[in-house]
Amino acid sequence: MVSQRLKPMSKFSKRENEICDMLAWLACHADEDCPAEYRTKHFRIALNKAVEFLDSSGWYDFKLEARSKK
């Protein structure tokens, strides 16, 4: 399966940011709480897709920039 690279977004609505923030939180804690040797193929694929989406959408950069402005 070849994933499609998203065009990075420079802005996210408040709702989009909330959704991405929850996805990032979920992916982070799932990664921390489930050792790699116990992950199913489907779990690994879903976790990788979540991280890839957040990265390719530009959300990580958006979040970093938003935090640096505070």
Stockholm file with secondary structure:
# STOCKHOLM 1.0

chainA/1-70         MVSQRLKPMSKFSKRENEICDMLAWLACHADEDCPAEYRTKHFRIALNKAVEFLDSSGWYDFKLEARSKK
#=GR chainA/1-70 SS CCCCCCCCCSCCCHHHHHHHHHHHHHHHHHHHHSCGGGCCHHHHHHHHHHHHHHHHHTHHHHHHHHHHTC
#=GC SS_cons        CCCCCCCCCSCCCHHHHHHHHHHHHHHHHHHHHSCGGGCCHHHHHHHHHHHHHHHHHTHHHHHHHHHHTC
//
